[in-house]
Amino acid sequence: MEKALTQLGNLIYDQIENSEFPWIHMQSRSTDNILYDPDLRQYILGPRMIRRHSRNIRHIRPFTQMVWTAWFTKELVSLRKTSTLREVYYSARGQADIEFAGQQESDNIITDLEVALNKPREEFHVFPEERSAIFGDLTIEYTVPGYEGRRMNLTDHPDGVMIGPALTSSEFVETSADKVLVVEKGAMFTRLVEERAHDKFNAILVHTAGQSPRATRGIIHRLNKDHKLPVYIFTDGDPWGVHIAMVIISGSANAAHLRGLATPDAKWIGVWGTDIIDYKLPTEPLTAFDHKRLHELKADPRYKGDLWQHELDIFLKIERKAELEAFSQYGLTYIVDEYLPAKLES
């Protein structure tokens, strides 16, 4: 990674030495250049390229922001340090007087740098705040400074292990699990750990904390691709839960420039609209925003499959939604004792 950042710096230096206005060539991230690839089963960037050129007055601001961000991340890599997205934003303001309108603008520049280098931000040591977790019989070996070679089994901590930079960069040594069970909600993740669902289903449990961070999606992808573990996703029964599952399966438009985040063979096992009916779950009415989102999902090419269309139609027909916790009407252990075994078997 340090080599790629150095090459970018040398390119800009050479352009200046040659009396050129420096520029950076990269794929366009405009919405009309984000395409769904049915073979890869995820969004990709199309062929259109752009040139961010310091000669163009409109490009000077983002160009200088990107150059500083490239320098900052090179320092991180060379010093073997990490930074959060938030820290990059404040470091720019405090250390170099590089102005951003807000963190969103800073985050967008980091994404531009990913596109320019064809590398994910995690490789230049920039991460979001930790919020998701993992639990199960998986032995990892750390590679971060001070912990190189040290091993840990992810059942060692009863609350699960936070998915942060150290875990993301670790080697996955061995596991006895034969599946990955992904759950959206923290309360349900805790319930599964308490009920020893990892033993009952011989599974690694992953908590996404809502829409899963990229590091979490990368780990799910690694477990599926490198260890051949099938992945099952369990979310709230509403359009937002549905989309959490789909982003794990097919990626997102915002990360169309990256590979290694999608798990196309992962299965969404609920909560389906059909489950709301079959299990007579307590529900809440759909909001106008829910309705709008369901129609957007129906038009999204990622949802063209029969199951997706059927379940989206069910939500629209019954005009109701349900949370994972709704199963607790049948008892705290019903999810583990009845629902999940039936879902995994089917």
Secondary structure as GFF3:
##gff-version 3
##sequence-region A 1 346
A	DSSP	alpha_helix	2	17	.	.	.	ID=ss1
A	DSSP	beta_strand	23	27	.	.	.	ID=ss2
A	DSSP	three_ten_helix	31	33	.	.	.	ID=ss3
A	DSSP	beta_strand	34	37	.	.	.	ID=ss4
A	DSSP	beta_strand	42	45	.	.	.	ID=ss5
A	DSSP	beta_strand	49	53	.	.	.	ID=ss6
A	DSSP	alpha_helix	57	79	.	.	.	ID=ss7
A	DSSP	beta_strand	83	84	.	.	.	ID=ss8
A	DSSP	alpha_helix	85	95	.	.	.	ID=ss9
A	DSSP	alpha_helix	103	117	.	.	.	ID=ss10
A	DSSP	three_ten_helix	121	124	.	.	.	ID=ss11
A	DSSP	beta_strand	126	127	.	.	.	ID=ss12
A	DSSP	beta_strand	133	135	.	.	.	ID=ss13
A	DSSP	beta_strand	138	141	.	.	.	ID=ss14
A	DSSP	beta_strand	151	153	.	.	.	ID=ss15
A	DSSP	beta_strand	161	162	.	.	.	ID=ss16
A	DSSP	alpha_helix	165	168	.	.	.	ID=ss17
A	DSSP	beta_strand	171	175	.	.	.	ID=ss18
A	DSSP	beta_strand	179	183	.	.	.	ID=ss19
A	DSSP	alpha_helix	186	194	.	.	.	ID=ss20
A	DSSP	alpha_helix	197	200	.	.	.	ID=ss21
A	DSSP	beta_strand	203	207	.	.	.	ID=ss22
A	DSSP	alpha_helix	214	227	.	.	.	ID=ss23
A	DSSP	beta_strand	231	234	.	.	.	ID=ss24
A	DSSP	alpha_helix	239	250	.	.	.	ID=ss25
A	DSSP	three_ten_helix	253	255	.	.	.	ID=ss26
A	DSSP	beta_strand	267	270	.	.	.	ID=ss27
A	DSSP	alpha_helix	273	278	.	.	.	ID=ss28
A	DSSP	beta_strand	284	285	.	.	.	ID=ss29
A	DSSP	alpha_helix	288	299	.	.	.	ID=ss30
A	DSSP	three_ten_helix	301	303	.	.	.	ID=ss31
A	DSSP	alpha_helix	306	318	.	.	.	ID=ss32
A	DSSP	beta_strand	320	321	.	.	.	ID=ss33
A	DSSP	three_ten_helix	324	330	.	.	.	ID=ss34
A	DSSP	alpha_helix	334	334	.	.	.	ID=ss35
A	DSSP	pi_helix	335	339	.	.	.	ID=ss36
A	DSSP	alpha_helix	340	345	.	.	.	ID=ss37
###
